[in-house]
Amino acid sequence: MVGFDETVMQPSHRRRRRRLVTAVVDVTSGQILDVFEGHDAKDLREWLTFMPAAWRDSVEVVSVDPHEGYRSALTGTQLLGAVTMVVDPFHIVRLANQALTKCRQRVQQATVGHRGWQGDPLYNMRKLFLLGAERVDGAGWARIWAAFRDGDPDGEVQDCWVAKEKVRDVYLTDDPVVAAVALDDAIAWCAARESGLELRRLAKTLRRWRAEILAHHTTGASNGPVEAANLMIKQVKRSGRGFRNSPTTGSASCSPAASRANVNPSRDFEHVPAQSRRAHKRGQWILSARQHTIAYVDSGAIGARSRAHGTGARQRSR
């Protein structure tokens, strides 16, 4: 199982656009296979072209977030065989939570004429609305119904809250048949004529990704290890002040896995760029992309793109 997920390499600035990098992770072991710049379909296709054909043929399950660029790259080419694409449960539930939050904010603005203030019925419930229904106690239910009564005159927020719970019901069972029934029920609820804009948009997304959502119940794949890898990438970026490109960050992010592959840091330190040597002096040794590629080859996780480029990621002019 392989997972793909993007994270921000550099935030947007008045003189530059936001730069994203995509982490490729072995979902079974949690090992980072590579980090490359971009998250569009063309970026993923280019990365796949540098991977060995034997490796591409061995991939059976791919876990992603609901991003059309990933699906276009994975299903619109012949680079991968008959893979099963899985949408991560976290991202689907988050979409439902975002729909509820946007609806609450819209109704708040329409009813009281301003953003949420402390003491407003809906604003006070912004966190409790996102809590799972099975975790709400008696006092919490009283507060929720009071908020619906005082701040939701047309019942739009309540409809979104019900939709959020229906989406969560999809993942409260391990039976694919029961999950399919629950998902169809959630789509029907969101697509009703009286539903608001937020629910209709959610219904469109759930309908478009229905097969990938239900694939979670047959494969058990999720993007949890990929999210953990993204957290490590952010930690490396924060600790390695002065890293200016994604190749350096990619090699630094892969260094823990390379160290597990018995690469001697003292032996390979002479190949590390000067910028990484400064990071080494601060207590964190970082392998060059060439060294972490050799370590991955030795450990069985081959990064052909890193061997081809010698950096592990495509460089772009800033």
Contacts in CASP RR format, 6 or more apart in sequence:
PFRMAT RR
TARGET T0000
AUTHOR 0000-0000-0000
METHOD contacts of the structure
MODEL  1
MVGFDETVMQPSHRRRRRRLVTAVVDVTSGQILDVFEGHDAKDLREWLTF
MPAAWRDSVEVVSVDPHEGYRSALTGTQLLGAVTMVVDPFHIVRLANQAL
TKCRQRVQQATVGHRGWQGDPLYNMRKLFLLGAERVDGAGWARIWAAFRD
GDPDGEVQDCWVAKEKVRDVYLTDDPVVAAVALDDAIAWCAARESGLELR
RLAKTLRRWRAEILAHHTTGASNGPVEAANLMIKQVKRSGRGFRNSPTTG
SASCSPAASRANVNPSRDFEHVPAQSRRAHKRGQWILSARQHTIAYVDSG
AIGARSRAHGTGARQRSR
1 26 0 8 1.000
1 27 0 8 1.000
1 28 0 8 1.000
1 60 0 8 1.000
1 61 0 8 1.000
1 62 0 8 1.000
1 63 0 8 1.000
1 219 0 8 1.000
1 221 0 8 1.000
2 24 0 8 1.000
2 25 0 8 1.000
2 26 0 8 1.000
2 27 0 8 1.000
2 33 0 8 1.000
2 59 0 8 1.000
2 61 0 8 1.000
2 62 0 8 1.000
2 63 0 8 1.000
3 24 0 8 1.000
3 25 0 8 1.000
3 26 0 8 1.000
3 27 0 8 1.000
3 62 0 8 1.000
3 63 0 8 1.000
3 64 0 8 1.000
3 221 0 8 1.000
3 223 0 8 1.000
3 225 0 8 1.000
3 226 0 8 1.000
4 22 0 8 1.000
4 23 0 8 1.000
4 24 0 8 1.000
4 25 0 8 1.000
4 44 0 8 1.000
4 62 0 8 1.000
4 63 0 8 1.000
4 64 0 8 1.000
4 70 0 8 1.000
4 226 0 8 1.000
5 22 0 8 1.000
5 23 0 8 1.000
5 25 0 8 1.000
5 64 0 8 1.000
5 65 0 8 1.000
5 223 0 8 1.000
5 226 0 8 1.000
5 227 0 8 1.000
5 229 0 8 1.000
5 230 0 8 1.000
6 20 0 8 1.000
6 21 0 8 1.000
6 22 0 8 1.000
6 23 0 8 1.000
6 38 0 8 1.000
6 39 0 8 1.000
6 67 0 8 1.000
7 20 0 8 1.000
7 21 0 8 1.000
7 22 0 8 1.000
7 23 0 8 1.000
7 230 0 8 1.000
7 233 0 8 1.000
7 234 0 8 1.000
8 18 0 8 1.000
8 19 0 8 1.000
8 20 0 8 1.000
9 19 0 8 1.000
9 20 0 8 1.000
9 21 0 8 1.000
9 37 0 8 1.000
9 237 0 8 1.000
9 246 0 8 1.000
9 249 0 8 1.000
10 16 0 8 1.000
10 18 0 8 1.000
10 19 0 8 1.000
11 18 0 8 1.000
12 18 0 8 1.000
16 318 0 8 1.000
19 37 0 8 1.000
19 38 0 8 1.000
19 246 0 8 1.000
20 37 0 8 1.000
20 38 0 8 1.000
20 39 0 8 1.000
21 35 0 8 1.000
21 36 0 8 1.000
21 37 0 8 1.000
21 38 0 8 1.000
21 39 0 8 1.000
21 233 0 8 1.000
21 246 0 8 1.000
21 249 0 8 1.000
21 250 0 8 1.000
21 313 0 8 1.000
22 35 0 8 1.000
22 36 0 8 1.000
22 37 0 8 1.000
22 38 0 8 1.000
22 39 0 8 1.000
22 43 0 8 1.000
22 44 0 8 1.000
22 47 0 8 1.000
23 32 0 8 1.000
23 34 0 8 1.000
23 35 0 8 1.000
23 226 0 8 1.000
23 229 0 8 1.000
23 230 0 8 1.000
23 233 0 8 1.000
23 253 0 8 1.000
24 32 0 8 1.000
24 33 0 8 1.000
24 34 0 8 1.000
24 35 0 8 1.000
24 36 0 8 1.000
24 47 0 8 1.000
25 31 0 8 1.000
25 32 0 8 1.000
25 33 0 8 1.000
25 225 0 8 1.000
25 226 0 8 1.000
25 229 0 8 1.000
26 33 0 8 1.000
26 225 0 8 1.000
26 301 0 8 1.000
27 61 0 8 1.000
27 63 0 8 1.000
27 221 0 8 1.000
27 222 0 8 1.000
27 223 0 8 1.000
27 224 0 8 1.000
27 225 0 8 1.000
27 226 0 8 1.000
29 225 0 8 1.000
30 225 0 8 1.000
30 228 0 8 1.000
30 229 0 8 1.000
31 257 0 8 1.000
31 301 0 8 1.000
32 229 0 8 1.000
32 232 0 8 1.000
32 253 0 8 1.000
32 254 0 8 1.000
32 257 0 8 1.000
33 296 0 8 1.000
33 301 0 8 1.000
33 303 0 8 1.000
34 47 0 8 1.000
34 250 0 8 1.000
34 254 0 8 1.000
34 303 0 8 1.000
34 305 0 8 1.000
34 306 0 8 1.000
34 312 0 8 1.000
34 313 0 8 1.000
35 233 0 8 1.000
35 246 0 8 1.000
35 249 0 8 1.000
35 250 0 8 1.000
35 253 0 8 1.000
35 254 0 8 1.000
35 312 0 8 1.000
35 313 0 8 1.000
36 43 0 8 1.000
36 47 0 8 1.000
36 246 0 8 1.000
36 305 0 8 1.000
36 312 0 8 1.000
36 313 0 8 1.000
36 314 0 8 1.000
37 43 0 8 1.000
37 246 0 8 1.000
37 313 0 8 1.000
37 314 0 8 1.000
37 315 0 8 1.000
37 316 0 8 1.000
39 67 0 8 1.000
39 69 0 8 1.000
39 70 0 8 1.000
40 69 0 8 1.000
41 68 0 8 1.000
41 69 0 8 1.000
41 70 0 8 1.000
41 72 0 8 1.000
41 73 0 8 1.000
42 73 0 8 1.000
43 314 0 8 1.000
44 69 0 8 1.000
44 70 0 8 1.000
44 73 0 8 1.000
44 74 0 8 1.000
45 73 0 8 1.000
45 77 0 8 1.000
45 79 0 8 1.000
46 314 0 8 1.000
47 305 0 8 1.000
48 56 0 8 1.000
48 73 0 8 1.000
48 77 0 8 1.000
48 79 0 8 1.000
48 80 0 8 1.000
49 79 0 8 1.000
50 304 0 8 1.000
50 305 0 8 1.000
50 308 0 8 1.000
50 309 0 8 1.000
51 302 0 8 1.000
51 303 0 8 1.000
51 304 0 8 1.000
51 305 0 8 1.000
52 302 0 8 1.000
52 304 0 8 1.000
55 302 0 8 1.000
55 303 0 8 1.000
55 304 0 8 1.000
56 79 0 8 1.000
56 80 0 8 1.000
56 81 0 8 1.000
57 81 0 8 1.000
59 80 0 8 1.000
59 81 0 8 1.000
59 83 0 8 1.000
60 83 0 8 1.000
60 84 0 8 1.000
61 83 0 8 1.000
61 84 0 8 1.000
61 86 0 8 1.000
61 219 0 8 1.000
61 221 0 8 1.000
62 74 0 8 1.000
62 80 0 8 1.000
62 83 0 8 1.000
62 84 0 8 1.000
62 85 0 8 1.000
62 86 0 8 1.000
63 85 0 8 1.000
63 86 0 8 1.000
63 87 0 8 1.000
63 88 0 8 1.000
63 221 0 8 1.000
63 222 0 8 1.000
63 223 0 8 1.000
63 226 0 8 1.000
64 70 0 8 1.000
64 71 0 8 1.000
64 74 0 8 1.000
64 85 0 8 1.000
64 86 0 8 1.000
64 87 0 8 1.000
64 88 0 8 1.000
64 212 0 8 1.000
64 223 0 8 1.000
65 87 0 8 1.000
65 88 0 8 1.000
65 91 0 8 1.000
65 223 0 8 1.000
66 87 0 8 1.000
66 91 0 8 1.000
66 92 0 8 1.000
66 95 0 8 1.000
66 205 0 8 1.000
66 209 0 8 1.000
66 212 0 8 1.000
70 85 0 8 1.000
71 85 0 8 1.000
71 212 0 8 1.000
74 80 0 8 1.000
74 83 0 8 1.000
74 85 0 8 1.000
75 85 0 8 1.000
84 215 0 8 1.000
84 218 0 8 1.000
84 219 0 8 1.000
85 212 0 8 1.000
85 215 0 8 1.000
86 212 0 8 1.000
86 215 0 8 1.000
86 216 0 8 1.000
86 219 0 8 1.000
86 220 0 8 1.000
86 221 0 8 1.000
86 222 0 8 1.000
87 209 0 8 1.000
87 212 0 8 1.000
87 213 0 8 1.000
87 215 0 8 1.000
87 216 0 8 1.000
88 216 0 8 1.000
88 222 0 8 1.000
88 223 0 8 1.000
88 224 0 8 1.000
88 226 0 8 1.000
89 171 0 8 1.000
89 216 0 8 1.000
89 222 0 8 1.000
90 222 0 8 1.000
90 223 0 8 1.000
90 224 0 8 1.000
90 227 0 8 1.000
91 223 0 8 1.000
92 167 0 8 1.000
92 170 0 8 1.000
92 171 0 8 1.000
92 206 0 8 1.000
92 209 0 8 1.000
92 213 0 8 1.000
93 164 0 8 1.000
93 167 0 8 1.000
93 168 0 8 1.000
93 171 0 8 1.000
95 167 0 8 1.000
95 202 0 8 1.000
95 205 0 8 1.000
96 163 0 8 1.000
96 164 0 8 1.000
96 167 0 8 1.000
96 168 0 8 1.000
96 202 0 8 1.000
97 130 0 8 1.000
97 164 0 8 1.000
99 160 0 8 1.000
99 163 0 8 1.000
99 164 0 8 1.000
99 198 0 8 1.000
99 199 0 8 1.000
99 201 0 8 1.000
99 202 0 8 1.000
100 129 0 8 1.000
100 130 0 8 1.000
100 157 0 8 1.000
100 160 0 8 1.000
100 161 0 8 1.000
100 163 0 8 1.000
100 164 0 8 1.000
100 198 0 8 1.000
101 126 0 8 1.000
101 129 0 8 1.000
101 130 0 8 1.000
102 198 0 8 1.000
103 156 0 8 1.000
103 157 0 8 1.000
103 160 0 8 1.000
103 196 0 8 1.000
103 198 0 8 1.000
103 199 0 8 1.000
104 122 0 8 1.000
104 126 0 8 1.000
104 129 0 8 1.000
104 157 0 8 1.000
104 160 0 8 1.000
105 115 0 8 1.000
105 116 0 8 1.000
106 156 0 8 1.000
106 198 0 8 1.000
107 122 0 8 1.000
107 151 0 8 1.000
107 152 0 8 1.000
107 154 0 8 1.000
107 156 0 8 1.000
107 157 0 8 1.000
108 114 0 8 1.000
108 115 0 8 1.000
108 116 0 8 1.000
108 120 0 8 1.000
108 122 0 8 1.000
108 123 0 8 1.000
108 151 0 8 1.000
109 115 0 8 1.000
111 151 0 8 1.000
111 153 0 8 1.000
112 120 0 8 1.000
116 122 0 8 1.000
116 123 0 8 1.000
117 123 0 8 1.000
118 124 0 8 1.000
120 151 0 8 1.000
121 146 0 8 1.000
121 147 0 8 1.000
121 150 0 8 1.000
121 151 0 8 1.000
121 152 0 8 1.000
122 147 0 8 1.000
122 151 0 8 1.000
122 152 0 8 1.000
122 157 0 8 1.000
124 143 0 8 1.000
124 147 0 8 1.000
125 143 0 8 1.000
125 144 0 8 1.000
125 147 0 8 1.000
128 136 0 8 1.000
128 140 0 8 1.000
128 143 0 8 1.000
128 144 0 8 1.000
129 144 0 8 1.000
129 147 0 8 1.000
129 157 0 8 1.000
129 161 0 8 1.000
129 164 0 8 1.000
130 164 0 8 1.000
132 165 0 8 1.000
132 168 0 8 1.000
133 165 0 8 1.000
133 168 0 8 1.000
136 144 0 8 1.000
144 161 0 8 1.000
147 157 0 8 1.000
148 155 0 8 1.000
148 157 0 8 1.000
148 158 0 8 1.000
151 157 0 8 1.000
152 158 0 8 1.000
156 196 0 8 1.000
159 189 0 8 1.000
159 194 0 8 1.000
159 195 0 8 1.000
159 196 0 8 1.000
159 199 0 8 1.000
160 198 0 8 1.000
160 199 0 8 1.000
162 189 0 8 1.000
163 186 0 8 1.000
163 189 0 8 1.000
163 190 0 8 1.000
163 199 0 8 1.000
163 202 0 8 1.000
166 182 0 8 1.000
166 185 0 8 1.000
166 186 0 8 1.000
166 189 0 8 1.000
167 186 0 8 1.000
167 202 0 8 1.000
167 206 0 8 1.000
169 182 0 8 1.000
169 185 0 8 1.000
169 186 0 8 1.000
170 179 0 8 1.000
170 182 0 8 1.000
170 183 0 8 1.000
170 186 0 8 1.000
170 213 0 8 1.000
171 179 0 8 1.000
171 216 0 8 1.000
172 182 0 8 1.000
173 179 0 8 1.000
173 182 0 8 1.000
173 217 0 8 1.000
174 217 0 8 1.000
175 217 0 8 1.000
176 214 0 8 1.000
176 217 0 8 1.000
176 218 0 8 1.000
179 214 0 8 1.000
179 217 0 8 1.000
180 214 0 8 1.000
183 206 0 8 1.000
183 210 0 8 1.000
183 213 0 8 1.000
183 214 0 8 1.000
186 206 0 8 1.000
187 203 0 8 1.000
187 206 0 8 1.000
187 207 0 8 1.000
187 210 0 8 1.000
189 195 0 8 1.000
189 199 0 8 1.000
190 199 0 8 1.000
190 200 0 8 1.000
190 202 0 8 1.000
190 203 0 8 1.000
190 206 0 8 1.000
191 199 0 8 1.000
191 200 0 8 1.000
191 203 0 8 1.000
191 207 0 8 1.000
192 199 0 8 1.000
195 203 0 8 1.000
206 213 0 8 1.000
215 221 0 8 1.000
216 222 0 8 1.000
229 253 0 8 1.000
232 253 0 8 1.000
232 256 0 8 1.000
233 249 0 8 1.000
233 250 0 8 1.000
233 253 0 8 1.000
236 243 0 8 1.000
236 249 0 8 1.000
236 250 0 8 1.000
236 252 0 8 1.000
236 253 0 8 1.000
237 243 0 8 1.000
237 249 0 8 1.000
239 279 0 8 1.000
239 282 0 8 1.000
239 284 0 8 1.000
240 252 0 8 1.000
240 279 0 8 1.000
240 282 0 8 1.000
240 284 0 8 1.000
242 275 0 8 1.000
243 249 0 8 1.000
243 252 0 8 1.000
243 275 0 8 1.000
244 318 0 8 1.000
245 315 0 8 1.000
245 318 0 8 1.000
246 313 0 8 1.000
246 315 0 8 1.000
247 289 0 8 1.000
247 311 0 8 1.000
247 312 0 8 1.000
247 313 0 8 1.000
247 315 0 8 1.000
248 273 0 8 1.000
248 275 0 8 1.000
248 276 0 8 1.000
248 286 0 8 1.000
250 289 0 8 1.000
250 312 0 8 1.000
250 313 0 8 1.000
251 276 0 8 1.000
251 286 0 8 1.000
251 287 0 8 1.000
251 288 0 8 1.000
251 289 0 8 1.000
251 291 0 8 1.000
251 292 0 8 1.000
251 311 0 8 1.000
251 312 0 8 1.000
252 276 0 8 1.000
252 279 0 8 1.000
252 284 0 8 1.000
252 286 0 8 1.000
254 287 0 8 1.000
254 289 0 8 1.000
254 292 0 8 1.000
254 296 0 8 1.000
255 285 0 8 1.000
255 286 0 8 1.000
255 287 0 8 1.000
255 292 0 8 1.000
257 292 0 8 1.000
257 295 0 8 1.000
257 296 0 8 1.000
257 299 0 8 1.000
257 301 0 8 1.000
258 287 0 8 1.000
258 291 0 8 1.000
258 292 0 8 1.000
258 295 0 8 1.000
258 296 0 8 1.000
259 265 0 8 1.000
259 287 0 8 1.000
260 299 0 8 1.000
261 295 0 8 1.000
261 296 0 8 1.000
261 298 0 8 1.000
261 299 0 8 1.000
262 295 0 8 1.000
262 298 0 8 1.000
263 287 0 8 1.000
263 291 0 8 1.000
263 292 0 8 1.000
263 294 0 8 1.000
263 295 0 8 1.000
265 285 0 8 1.000
265 287 0 8 1.000
268 287 0 8 1.000
268 288 0 8 1.000
268 291 0 8 1.000
269 277 0 8 1.000
269 280 0 8 1.000
269 285 0 8 1.000
271 288 0 8 1.000
271 290 0 8 1.000
271 291 0 8 1.000
272 280 0 8 1.000
272 285 0 8 1.000
272 286 0 8 1.000
272 287 0 8 1.000
272 288 0 8 1.000
272 291 0 8 1.000
273 288 0 8 1.000
276 286 0 8 1.000
276 288 0 8 1.000
279 285 0 8 1.000
279 286 0 8 1.000
280 286 0 8 1.000
287 295 0 8 1.000
289 306 0 8 1.000
289 309 0 8 1.000
289 310 0 8 1.000
289 311 0 8 1.000
289 312 0 8 1.000
289 313 0 8 1.000
290 306 0 8 1.000
290 310 0 8 1.000
292 306 0 8 1.000
293 303 0 8 1.000
293 306 0 8 1.000
293 307 0 8 1.000
293 310 0 8 1.000
293 312 0 8 1.000
296 302 0 8 1.000
296 303 0 8 1.000
296 306 0 8 1.000
297 303 0 8 1.000
297 307 0 8 1.000
303 312 0 8 1.000
305 312 0 8 1.000
306 312 0 8 1.000
306 313 0 8 1.000
END
